[in-house]
Amino acid sequence: DFCSNVANKSIAELHVTLVQHGCSLVAGTKNEIFSSNLNLKVSEIDGVLTKLCVAFSRDKVTENEPKYVQDSLTLHKNDIVKLLLEDKAVFFVCGDARNMAKDVRNCLINLIAIETNCDEDAAREKFSVVLAEKRYKEDIWT
């Protein structure tokens, strides 16, 4: 999985590691899930993780909390686009192919358009460079 792969890299190779984690488990389990599962995973990459952002789609969220990973990406759009286009970051998407992965991809294209002040076609072209350079990785399922 992602955390295990990151744990095997040296800090010098990674530079910045920003994790956007989404969870769609039953409402009311956020603290339990975060405490037990994700913290164990994060402990595997302690010292490498720069920022952790979480979204729990089935929990009630406040106005300033992201509900979906796409919402979290949008909150951090400047950093995300800079990492993708300028810093040549590798972007990993793990999750549902039917909805989440497609929505994350579309969100990234939209954020590129917003942050680089271009139309959707130009944003898709910029994103296609990320794809061609194999810096967008998907581990998705249906």
N, C-alpha and C positions, 0 to 999 in steps of 0.2 A: 504494500500500500504506500501512499504518498509519504507518510511520516517515516516509515522504515527506510524508504529511498533517500529522504533528506538526511536522516540520521547517519547514513553511510557516506555522506559528502563532507569534505572539509569546509570549515567556515570560510576560508579564503575563496573557495569555489562558488559559494552561494551569494555573498554580498548582502542581499536583502531577501528575506523570506516573509511574505505577507500571506496569511492563511485566511480565507473567507470560508467559514464553516456554516453550513445550513443543516437544519434538522427538522424533519416533518413528523416526528413521533407524536404520540397522543399529548394533548394539552395538559399542563400541570406537571410534566416530568422534566421540565427544562433544567432545574437545578440538579436533579438526580443524574440526568444524562451528562450534563456538563461536568459535574464533579467526578463521576466515575469513569466514563469512557473517554471524553475528549482530553481531560487533564492527564490521563495516562498516556495518551498519544502525544500530547504536547511535551510531556516530560522526556520523551524519546529524542526530541529535537531542542532541548533546553540549550541556550547559548547560541542557537542558530536562528530561532524565530525572532523576527523583528516586530511583527504586529499580528495579533489574532483578532479577527472580527467574526461575530457569530450572528446567526439569524435563525429564529425558531418559528416556522411558518404556521404552526397550529396553536401557538400560545398567543394570548392577548399581548399586544405591544403598545407602547406609548407612541406618541406622535414622532418622537425623535429616534425610536428604535427601528432597525430594519426588520421587516417580516420575512423577506426572501433574500437569497444571496444577491440577486440583482439590485435590491434596495441598498444593500451594504456596498456593492460596487459603486452605485450612484453616489452614495455619501462620500466615497473616497475617489471620485472620478479623476481628479487631477493627478493623484498619485498613481492610480491604475494606468492611465493613458501614458504618463511619463515612463513608468516601468516598462510597459509594452513597446512603445515606439522609440524612446530615447535610450533607455538603459538595456534594451534587448533582453528583457526578462522572459523566462519560460513560464507559461500559464498552464496550470493543471486544472481540469474539470473532472470531478468524479460524481456520478449520480445518475439520475433518471434520464434516459435518452429522449423519451417522448415529450417531456415538458421542460424540465430544469436545464438540461444541456443546451437545448435550442434557445431557450429564453436568455441564458447567460451569454451565448454567442451574439444574439441580436442586441442585447444590452451593451456589450463591448463595442459593437459597431456604432451604436447610437452615441455612446460616450466619446468615441474617437471623433465622430462628426461634431459633437458639441465642443469638445476641448480643442480641436484643431480648426474649428470654424469652417467646416467644409460640408458638402452635401453627402447624402447617403452613399451614392456611387463612389465618390472619392474615399469615403471612410471604408467601404468594402474593399477597395483597392489597397488601402493601407493595411487592413486586416489580412488581406491575401498574402502580403509580404510576411507577416507573422506566421501564417500557415506554411508558406513555402520554406521558411527558415526552420520549420519544425519546432517552433517555440510555443505552439498551442497543442496541448496534449489532452486527450479525453480517455477516461476510463468510465464508460457509460454502459447502462444496461436497460432493458425494457421490462 
